[in-house]
């Protein structure tokens, strides 16, 4: 996860840089392993991604 496609796979909304209609959710997008249970963080990132998906769908009509 990052702000530049040269050093990350997804953006801040978990959208894949190479495939703009693909969202990658879960701890696999974390840049490093977590030291605590990541469930709440994963839920928050999933909520953020779902808002981005809804925004994209609203533009379709």
mmCIF file of the N, C-alpha and C atoms, coordinates in Angstrom:
data_MODEL
# 
_entry.id   MODEL 
# 
loop_
_atom_site.group_PDB 
_atom_site.id 
_atom_site.type_symbol 
_atom_site.label_atom_id 
_atom_site.label_alt_id 
_atom_site.label_comp_id 
_atom_site.label_asym_id 
_atom_site.label_entity_id 
_atom_site.label_seq_id 
_atom_site.pdbx_PDB_ins_code 
_atom_site.Cartn_x 
_atom_site.Cartn_y 
_atom_site.Cartn_z 
_atom_site.occupancy 
_atom_site.B_iso_or_equiv 
_atom_site.pdbx_formal_charge 
_atom_site.auth_seq_id 
_atom_site.auth_comp_id 
_atom_site.auth_asym_id 
_atom_site.auth_atom_id 
_atom_site.pdbx_PDB_model_num 
ATOM 1   N N  . UNK A 1 1  ? 0.847   -1.160 0.000   1.00 0.00 ? 1  UNK A N  1 
ATOM 2   C CA . UNK A 1 1  ? 0.000   0.000  0.000   1.00 0.00 ? 1  UNK A CA 1 
ATOM 3   C C  . UNK A 1 1  ? 0.899   1.230  0.000   1.00 0.00 ? 1  UNK A C  1 
ATOM 4   N N  . UNK A 1 2  ? 0.604   2.154  -0.912  1.00 0.00 ? 2  UNK A N  1 
ATOM 5   C CA . UNK A 1 2  ? 1.411   3.359  -0.982  1.00 0.00 ? 2  UNK A CA 1 
ATOM 6   C C  . UNK A 1 2  ? 0.813   4.393  -1.907  1.00 0.00 ? 2  UNK A C  1 
ATOM 7   N N  . UNK A 1 3  ? 1.576   5.444  -2.118  1.00 0.00 ? 3  UNK A N  1 
ATOM 8   C CA . UNK A 1 3  ? 1.095   6.545  -2.952  1.00 0.00 ? 3  UNK A CA 1 
ATOM 9   C C  . UNK A 1 3  ? 1.755   6.574  -4.323  1.00 0.00 ? 3  UNK A C  1 
ATOM 10  N N  . UNK A 1 4  ? 2.570   5.576  -4.625  1.00 0.00 ? 4  UNK A N  1 
ATOM 11  C CA . UNK A 1 4  ? 3.312   5.559  -5.878  1.00 0.00 ? 4  UNK A CA 1 
ATOM 12  C C  . UNK A 1 4  ? 3.334   4.134  -6.440  1.00 0.00 ? 4  UNK A C  1 
ATOM 13  N N  . UNK A 1 5  ? 2.952   3.955  -7.697  1.00 0.00 ? 5  UNK A N  1 
ATOM 14  C CA . UNK A 1 5  ? 2.924   2.606  -8.259  1.00 0.00 ? 5  UNK A CA 1 
ATOM 15  C C  . UNK A 1 5  ? 4.301   1.967  -8.434  1.00 0.00 ? 5  UNK A C  1 
ATOM 16  N N  . UNK A 1 6  ? 5.361   2.744  -8.315  1.00 0.00 ? 6  UNK A N  1 
ATOM 17  C CA . UNK A 1 6  ? 6.699   2.168  -8.466  1.00 0.00 ? 6  UNK A CA 1 
ATOM 18  C C  . UNK A 1 6  ? 7.162   1.419  -7.223  1.00 0.00 ? 6  UNK A C  1 
ATOM 19  N N  . UNK A 1 7  ? 6.517   1.688  -6.066  1.00 0.00 ? 7  UNK A N  1 
ATOM 20  C CA . UNK A 1 7  ? 6.957   1.011  -4.840  1.00 0.00 ? 7  UNK A CA 1 
ATOM 21  C C  . UNK A 1 7  ? 5.805   0.414  -4.039  1.00 0.00 ? 7  UNK A C  1 
ATOM 22  N N  . UNK A 1 8  ? 4.639   0.253  -4.667  1.00 0.00 ? 8  UNK A N  1 
ATOM 23  C CA . UNK A 1 8  ? 3.498   -0.350 -3.970  1.00 0.00 ? 8  UNK A CA 1 
ATOM 24  C C  . UNK A 1 8  ? 2.589   -1.030 -4.986  1.00 0.00 ? 8  UNK A C  1 
ATOM 25  N N  . UNK A 1 9  ? 1.734   -1.911 -4.498  1.00 0.00 ? 9  UNK A N  1 
ATOM 26  C CA . UNK A 1 9  ? 0.816   -2.651 -5.368  1.00 0.00 ? 9  UNK A CA 1 
ATOM 27  C C  . UNK A 1 9  ? -0.552  -1.987 -5.419  1.00 0.00 ? 9  UNK A C  1 
ATOM 28  N N  . UNK A 1 10 ? -0.975  -1.386 -4.284  1.00 0.00 ? 10 UNK A N  1 
ATOM 29  C CA . UNK A 1 10 ? -2.288  -0.740 -4.205  1.00 0.00 ? 10 UNK A CA 1 
ATOM 30  C C  . UNK A 1 10 ? -2.141  0.684  -3.686  1.00 0.00 ? 10 UNK A C  1 
ATOM 31  N N  . UNK A 1 11 ? -3.172  1.500  -3.957  1.00 0.00 ? 11 UNK A N  1 
ATOM 32  C CA . UNK A 1 11 ? -3.184  2.868  -3.437  1.00 0.00 ? 11 UNK A CA 1 
ATOM 33  C C  . UNK A 1 11 ? -3.841  2.892  -2.055  1.00 0.00 ? 11 UNK A C  1 
ATOM 34  N N  . UNK A 1 12 ? -4.114  4.076  -1.533  1.00 0.00 ? 12 UNK A N  1 
ATOM 35  C CA . UNK A 1 12 ? -4.677  4.217  -0.186  1.00 0.00 ? 12 UNK A CA 1 
ATOM 36  C C  . UNK A 1 12 ? -6.085  3.647  -0.065  1.00 0.00 ? 12 UNK A C  1 
ATOM 37  N N  . UNK A 1 13 ? -6.778  3.471  -1.191  1.00 0.00 ? 13 UNK A N  1 
ATOM 38  C CA . UNK A 1 13 ? -8.126  2.896  -1.174  1.00 0.00 ? 13 UNK A CA 1 
ATOM 39  C C  . UNK A 1 13 ? -8.113  1.407  -1.503  1.00 0.00 ? 13 UNK A C  1 
ATOM 40  N N  . UNK A 1 14 ? -6.952  0.791  -1.485  1.00 0.00 ? 14 UNK A N  1 
ATOM 41  C CA . UNK A 1 14 ? -6.749  -0.644 -1.772  1.00 0.00 ? 14 UNK A CA 1 
ATOM 42  C C  . UNK A 1 14 ? -7.016  -1.005 -3.225  1.00 0.00 ? 14 UNK A C  1 
ATOM 43  N N  . UNK A 1 15 ? -6.993  -0.008 -4.107  1.00 0.00 ? 15 UNK A N  1 
ATOM 44  C CA . UNK A 1 15 ? -7.202  -0.231 -5.542  1.00 0.00 ? 15 UNK A CA 1 
ATOM 45  C C  . UNK A 1 15 ? -5.855  -0.567 -6.180  1.00 0.00 ? 15 UNK A C  1 
ATOM 46  N N  . UNK A 1 16 ? -5.831  -1.623 -6.955  1.00 0.00 ? 16 UNK A N  1 
ATOM 47  C CA . UNK A 1 16 ? -4.608  -2.061 -7.622  1.00 0.00 ? 16 UNK A CA 1 
ATOM 48  C C  . UNK A 1 16 ? -4.183  -1.017 -8.656  1.00 0.00 ? 16 UNK A C  1 
ATOM 49  N N  . UNK A 1 17 ? -2.892  -0.716 -8.692  1.00 0.00 ? 17 UNK A N  1 
ATOM 50  C CA . UNK A 1 17 ? -2.397  0.279  -9.647  1.00 0.00 ? 17 UNK A CA 1 
ATOM 51  C C  . UNK A 1 17 ? -2.550  -0.199 -11.088 1.00 0.00 ? 17 UNK A C  1 
ATOM 52  N N  . UNK A 1 18 ? -2.296  -1.476 -11.349 1.00 0.00 ? 18 UNK A N  1 
ATOM 53  C CA . UNK A 1 18 ? -2.309  -1.990 -12.719 1.00 0.00 ? 18 UNK A CA 1 
ATOM 54  C C  . UNK A 1 18 ? -3.704  -2.285 -13.254 1.00 0.00 ? 18 UNK A C  1 
ATOM 55  N N  . UNK A 1 19 ? -4.635  -2.585 -12.369 1.00 0.00 ? 19 UNK A N  1 
ATOM 56  C CA . UNK A 1 19 ? -6.006  -2.924 -12.763 1.00 0.00 ? 19 UNK A CA 1 
ATOM 57  C C  . UNK A 1 19 ? -6.943  -2.081 -11.905 1.00 0.00 ? 19 UNK A C  1 
ATOM 58  N N  . UNK A 1 20 ? -7.394  -0.966 -12.421 1.00 0.00 ? 20 UNK A N  1 
ATOM 59  C CA . UNK A 1 20 ? -8.111  0.031  -11.632 1.00 0.00 ? 20 UNK A CA 1 
ATOM 60  C C  . UNK A 1 20 ? -9.462  -0.446 -11.114 1.00 0.00 ? 20 UNK A C  1 
ATOM 61  N N  . UNK A 1 21 ? -9.994  -1.531 -11.617 1.00 0.00 ? 21 UNK A N  1 
ATOM 62  C CA . UNK A 1 21 ? -11.267 -2.053 -11.100 1.00 0.00 ? 21 UNK A CA 1 
ATOM 63  C C  . UNK A 1 21 ? -11.054 -3.240 -10.160 1.00 0.00 ? 21 UNK A C  1 
ATOM 64  N N  . UNK A 1 22 ? -9.821  -3.446 -9.700  1.00 0.00 ? 22 UNK A N  1 
ATOM 65  C CA . UNK A 1 22 ? -9.483  -4.533 -8.786  1.00 0.00 ? 22 UNK A CA 1 
ATOM 66  C C  . UNK A 1 22 ? -9.078  -3.955 -7.437  1.00 0.00 ? 22 UNK A C  1 
ATOM 67  N N  . UNK A 1 23 ? -9.761  -4.383 -6.396  1.00 0.00 ? 23 UNK A N  1 
ATOM 68  C CA . UNK A 1 23 ? -9.443  -3.961 -5.030  1.00 0.00 ? 23 UNK A CA 1 
ATOM 69  C C  . UNK A 1 23 ? -8.893  -5.168 -4.279  1.00 0.00 ? 23 UNK A C  1 
ATOM 70  N N  . UNK A 1 24 ? -7.755  -4.998 -3.632  1.00 0.00 ? 24 UNK A N  1 
ATOM 71  C CA . UNK A 1 24 ? -7.130  -6.067 -2.859  1.00 0.00 ? 24 UNK A CA 1 
ATOM 72  C C  . UNK A 1 24 ? -7.331  -5.770 -1.383  1.00 0.00 ? 24 UNK A C  1 
ATOM 73  N N  . UNK A 1 25 ? -8.038  -6.653 -0.695  1.00 0.00 ? 25 UNK A N  1 
ATOM 74  C CA . UNK A 1 25 ? -8.377  -6.423 0.708   1.00 0.00 ? 25 UNK A CA 1 
ATOM 75  C C  . UNK A 1 25 ? -7.738  -7.484 1.585   1.00 0.00 ? 25 UNK A C  1 
ATOM 76  N N  . UNK A 1 26 ? -7.377  -7.099 2.779   1.00 0.00 ? 26 UNK A N  1 
ATOM 77  C CA . UNK A 1 26 ? -6.772  -8.020 3.733   1.00 0.00 ? 26 UNK A CA 1 
ATOM 78  C C  . UNK A 1 26 ? -5.369  -7.587 4.108   1.00 0.00 ? 26 UNK A C  1 
ATOM 79  N N  . UNK A 1 27 ? -4.743  -8.374 4.947   1.00 0.00 ? 27 UNK A N  1 
ATOM 80  C CA . UNK A 1 27 ? -3.418  -8.005 5.448   1.00 0.00 ? 27 UNK A CA 1 
ATOM 81  C C  . UNK A 1 27 ? -2.311  -8.211 4.412   1.00 0.00 ? 27 UNK A C  1 
ATOM 82  N N  . UNK A 1 28 ? -2.620  -8.802 3.289   1.00 0.00 ? 28 UNK A N  1 
ATOM 83  C CA . UNK A 1 28 ? -1.625  -8.981 2.239   1.00 0.00 ? 28 UNK A CA 1 
ATOM 84  C C  . UNK A 1 28 ? -1.129  -7.676 1.648   1.00 0.00 ? 28 UNK A C  1 
ATOM 85  N N  . UNK A 1 29 ? -1.866  -6.596 1.838   1.00 0.00 ? 29 UNK A N  1 
ATOM 86  C CA . UNK A 1 29 ? -1.440  -5.300 1.317   1.00 0.00 ? 29 UNK A CA 1 
ATOM 87  C C  . UNK A 1 29 ? -0.583  -4.522 2.308   1.00 0.00 ? 29 UNK A C  1 
ATOM 88  N N  . UNK A 1 30 ? -0.404  -5.047 3.507   1.00 0.00 ? 30 UNK A N  1 
ATOM 89  C CA . UNK A 1 30 ? 0.427   -4.365 4.500   1.00 0.00 ? 30 UNK A CA 1 
ATOM 90  C C  . UNK A 1 30 ? 1.892   -4.435 4.062   1.00 0.00 ? 30 UNK A C  1 
ATOM 91  N N  . UNK A 1 31 ? 2.631   -3.350 4.222   1.00 0.00 ? 31 UNK A N  1 
ATOM 92  C CA . UNK A 1 31 ? 4.037   -3.371 3.804   1.00 0.00 ? 31 UNK A CA 1 
ATOM 93  C C  . UNK A 1 31 ? 4.925   -4.243 4.692   1.00 0.00 ? 31 UNK A C  1 
ATOM 94  N N  . UNK A 1 32 ? 4.524   -4.449 5.943   1.00 0.00 ? 32 UNK A N  1 
ATOM 95  C CA . UNK A 1 32 ? 5.283   -5.297 6.870   1.00 0.00 ? 32 UNK A CA 1 
ATOM 96  C C  . UNK A 1 32 ? 4.305   -6.102 7.714   1.00 0.00 ? 32 UNK A C  1 
ATOM 97  N N  . UNK A 1 33 ? 4.827   -7.075 8.415   1.00 0.00 ? 33 UNK A N  1 
ATOM 98  C CA . UNK A 1 33 ? 3.993   -7.879 9.307   1.00 0.00 ? 33 UNK A CA 1 
ATOM 99  C C  . UNK A 1 33 ? 3.576   -7.029 10.511  1.00 0.00 ? 33 UNK A C  1 
ATOM 100 N N  . UNK A 1 34 ? 2.390   -7.269 11.015  1.00 0.00 ? 34 UNK A N  1 
ATOM 101 C CA . UNK A 1 34 ? 1.912   -6.507 12.167  1.00 0.00 ? 34 UNK A CA 1 
ATOM 102 C C  . UNK A 1 34 ? 2.324   -7.191 13.463  1.00 0.00 ? 34 UNK A C  1 
ATOM 103 N N  . UNK A 1 35 ? 2.417   -6.392 14.526  1.00 0.00 ? 35 UNK A N  1 
ATOM 104 C CA . UNK A 1 35 ? 2.778   -6.951 15.829  1.00 0.00 ? 35 UNK A CA 1 
ATOM 105 C C  . UNK A 1 35 ? 1.553   -7.232 16.681  1.00 0.00 ? 35 UNK A C  1 
ATOM 106 N N  . UNK A 1 36 ? 0.400   -6.791 16.233  1.00 0.00 ? 36 UNK A N  1 
ATOM 107 C CA . UNK A 1 36 ? -0.840  -7.005 16.977  1.00 0.00 ? 36 UNK A CA 1 
ATOM 108 C C  . UNK A 1 36 ? -1.891  -7.565 16.020  1.00 0.00 ? 36 UNK A C  1 
ATOM 109 N N  . UNK A 1 37 ? -3.008  -7.972 16.563  1.00 0.00 ? 37 UNK A N  1 
ATOM 110 C CA . UNK A 1 37 ? -4.104  -8.500 15.767  1.00 0.00 ? 37 UNK A CA 1 
ATOM 111 C C  . UNK A 1 37 ? -4.581  -7.422 14.786  1.00 0.00 ? 37 UNK A C  1 
ATOM 112 N N  . UNK A 1 38 ? -4.534  -7.683 13.466  1.00 0.00 ? 38 UNK A N  1 
ATOM 113 C CA . UNK A 1 38 ? -4.874  -6.657 12.481  1.00 0.00 ? 38 UNK A CA 1 
ATOM 114 C C  . UNK A 1 38 ? -6.351  -6.591 12.097  1.00 0.00 ? 38 UNK A C  1 
ATOM 115 N N  . UNK A 1 39 ? -7.214  -7.285 12.816  1.00 0.00 ? 39 UNK A N  1 
ATOM 116 C CA . UNK A 1 39 ? -8.617  -7.380 12.406  1.00 0.00 ? 39 UNK A CA 1 
ATOM 117 C C  . UNK A 1 39 ? -9.284  -6.017 12.280  1.00 0.00 ? 39 UNK A C  1 
ATOM 118 N N  . UNK A 1 40 ? -9.112  -5.142 13.251  1.00 0.00 ? 40 UNK A N  1 
ATOM 119 C CA . UNK A 1 40 ? -9.748  -3.825 13.206  1.00 0.00 ? 40 UNK A CA 1 
ATOM 120 C C  . UNK A 1 40 ? -9.188  -2.985 12.057  1.00 0.00 ? 40 UNK A C  1 
ATOM 121 N N  . UNK A 1 41 ? -7.891  -3.067 11.834  1.00 0.00 ? 41 UNK A N  1 
ATOM 122 C CA . UNK A 1 41 ? -7.278  -2.334 10.727  1.00 0.00 ? 41 UNK A CA 1 
ATOM 123 C C  . UNK A 1 41 ? -7.801  -2.840 9.389   1.00 0.00 ? 41 UNK A C  1 
ATOM 124 N N  . UNK A 1 42 ? -7.910  -4.150 9.245   1.00 0.00 ? 42 UNK A N  1 
ATOM 125 C CA . UNK A 1 42 ? -8.441  -4.724 8.009   1.00 0.00 ? 42 UNK A CA 1 
ATOM 126 C C  . UNK A 1 42 ? -9.888  -4.286 7.798   1.00 0.00 ? 42 UNK A C  1 
ATOM 127 N N  . UNK A 1 43 ? -10.679 -4.270 8.852   1.00 0.00 ? 43 UNK A N  1 
ATOM 128 C CA . UNK A 1 43 ? -12.076 -3.825 8.744   1.00 0.00 ? 43 UNK A CA 1 
ATOM 129 C C  . UNK A 1 43 ? -12.143 -2.366 8.310   1.00 0.00 ? 43 UNK A C  1 
ATOM 130 N N  . UNK A 1 44 ? -11.291 -1.522 8.877   1.00 0.00 ? 44 UNK A N  1 
ATOM 131 C CA . UNK A 1 44 ? -11.290 -0.102 8.514   1.00 0.00 ? 44 UNK A CA 1 
ATOM 132 C C  . UNK A 1 44 ? -10.863 0.098  7.064   1.00 0.00 ? 44 UNK A C  1 
ATOM 133 N N  . UNK A 1 45 ? -9.847  -0.622 6.628   1.00 0.00 ? 45 UNK A N  1 
ATOM 134 C CA . UNK A 1 45 ? -9.401  -0.506 5.240   1.00 0.00 ? 45 UNK A CA 1 
ATOM 135 C C  . UNK A 1 45 ? -10.450 -1.041 4.271   1.00 0.00 ? 45 UNK A C  1 
ATOM 136 N N  . UNK A 1 46 ? -11.154 -2.087 4.658   1.00 0.00 ? 46 UNK A N  1 
ATOM 137 C CA . UNK A 1 46 ? -12.232 -2.622 3.833   1.00 0.00 ? 46 UNK A CA 1 
ATOM 138 C C  . UNK A 1 46 ? -13.380 -1.629 3.729   1.00 0.00 ? 46 UNK A C  1 
ATOM 139 N N  . UNK A 1 47 ? -13.691 -0.957 4.829   1.00 0.00 ? 47 UNK A N  1 
ATOM 140 C CA . UNK A 1 47 ? -14.729 0.076  4.811   1.00 0.00 ? 47 UNK A CA 1 
ATOM 141 C C  . UNK A 1 47 ? -14.319 1.206  3.872   1.00 0.00 ? 47 UNK A C  1 
ATOM 142 N N  . UNK A 1 48 ? -13.054 1.619  3.933   1.00 0.00 ? 48 UNK A N  1 
ATOM 143 C CA . UNK A 1 48 ? -12.564 2.676  3.040   1.00 0.00 ? 48 UNK A CA 1 
ATOM 144 C C  . UNK A 1 48 ? -12.673 2.240  1.581   1.00 0.00 ? 48 UNK A C  1 
ATOM 145 N N  . UNK A 1 49 ? -12.290 1.008  1.296   1.00 0.00 ? 49 UNK A N  1 
ATOM 146 C CA . UNK A 1 49 ? -12.361 0.503  -0.073  1.00 0.00 ? 49 UNK A CA 1 
ATOM 147 C C  . UNK A 1 49 ? -13.806 0.414  -0.553  1.00 0.00 ? 49 UNK A C  1 
ATOM 148 N N  . UNK A 1 50 ? -14.715 0.009  0.328   1.00 0.00 ? 50 UNK A N  1 
ATOM 149 C CA . UNK A 1 50 ? -16.124 -0.091 -0.072  1.00 0.00 ? 50 UNK A CA 1 
ATOM 150 C C  . UNK A 1 50 ? -16.697 1.276  -0.411  1.00 0.00 ? 50 UNK A C  1 
ATOM 151 N N  . UNK A 1 51 ? -16.268 2.303  0.305   1.00 0.00 ? 51 UNK A N  1 
ATOM 152 C CA . UNK A 1 51 ? -16.715 3.664  -0.031  1.00 0.00 ? 51 UNK A CA 1 
ATOM 153 C C  . UNK A 1 51 ? -16.193 4.079  -1.401  1.00 0.00 ? 51 UNK A C  1 
ATOM 154 N N  . UNK A 1 52 ? -14.963 3.694  -1.730  1.00 0.00 ? 52 UNK A N  1 
ATOM 155 C CA . UNK A 1 52 ? -14.400 4.008  -3.041  1.00 0.00 ? 52 UNK A CA 1 
ATOM 156 C C  . UNK A 1 52 ? -15.158 3.273  -4.143  1.00 0.00 ? 52 UNK A C  1 
ATOM 157 N N  . UNK A 1 53 ? -15.520 2.023  -3.897  1.00 0.00 ? 53 UNK A N  1 
ATOM 158 C CA . UNK A 1 53 ? -16.290 1.251  -4.878  1.00 0.00 ? 53 UNK A CA 1 
ATOM 159 C C  . UNK A 1 53 ? -17.649 1.903  -5.111  1.00 0.00 ? 53 UNK A C  1 
ATOM 160 N N  . UNK A 1 54 ? -18.324 2.290  -4.043  1.00 0.00 ? 54 UNK A N  1 
ATOM 161 C CA . UNK A 1 54 ? -19.629 2.947  -4.184  1.00 0.00 ? 54 UNK A CA 1 
ATOM 162 C C  . UNK A 1 54 ? -19.510 4.258  -4.948  1.00 0.00 ? 54 UNK A C  1 
ATOM 163 N N  . UNK A 1 55 ? -18.445 5.001  -4.702  1.00 0.00 ? 55 UNK A N  1 
ATOM 164 C CA . UNK A 1 55 ? -18.227 6.256  -5.422  1.00 0.00 ? 55 UNK A CA 1 
ATOM 165 C C  . UNK A 1 55 ? -18.008 5.988  -6.906  1.00 0.00 ? 55 UNK A C  1 
ATOM 166 N N  . UNK A 1 56 ? -17.225 4.953  -7.227  1.00 0.00 ? 56 UNK A N  1 
ATOM 167 C CA . UNK A 1 56 ? -17.001 4.592  -8.629  1.00 0.00 ? 56 UNK A CA 1 
ATOM 168 C C  . UNK A 1 56 ? -18.293 4.154  -9.304  1.00 0.00 ? 56 UNK A C  1 
ATOM 169 N N  . UNK A 1 57 ? -19.113 3.383  -8.605  1.00 0.00 ? 57 UNK A N  1 
ATOM 170 C CA . UNK A 1 57 ? -20.381 2.925  -9.176  1.00 0.00 ? 57 UNK A CA 1 
ATOM 171 C C  . UNK A 1 57 ? -21.358 4.072  -9.383  1.00 0.00 ? 57 UNK A C  1 
ATOM 172 N N  . UNK A 1 58 ? -21.316 5.070  -8.520  1.00 0.00 ? 58 UNK A N  1 
ATOM 173 C CA . UNK A 1 58 ? -22.206 6.224  -8.664  1.00 0.00 ? 58 UNK A CA 1 
ATOM 174 C C  . UNK A 1 58 ? -21.899 6.998  -9.944  1.00 0.00 ? 58 UNK A C  1 
ATOM 175 N N  . UNK A 1 59 ? -20.638 6.986  -10.364 1.00 0.00 ? 59 UNK A N  1 
ATOM 176 C CA . UNK A 1 59 ? -20.263 7.688  -11.594 1.00 0.00 ? 59 UNK A CA 1 
ATOM 177 C C  . UNK A 1 59 ? -20.749 6.962  -12.844 1.00 0.00 ? 59 UNK A C  1 
ATOM 178 N N  . UNK A 1 60 ? -21.051 5.681  -12.707 1.00 0.00 ? 60 UNK A N  1 
ATOM 179 C CA . UNK A 1 60 ? -21.522 4.920  -13.859 1.00 0.00 ? 60 UNK A CA 1 
ATOM 180 C C  . UNK A 1 60 ? -22.981 5.205  -14.196 1.00 0.00 ? 60 UNK A C  1 
ATOM 181 N N  . UNK A 1 61 ? -23.696 5.712  -13.237 1.00 0.00 ? 61 UNK A N  1 
ATOM 182 C CA . UNK A 1 61 ? -25.071 6.063  -13.530 1.00 0.00 ? 61 UNK A CA 1 
ATOM 183 C C  . UNK A 1 61 ? -25.993 5.409  -12.624 1.00 0.00 ? 61 UNK A C  1 
# 
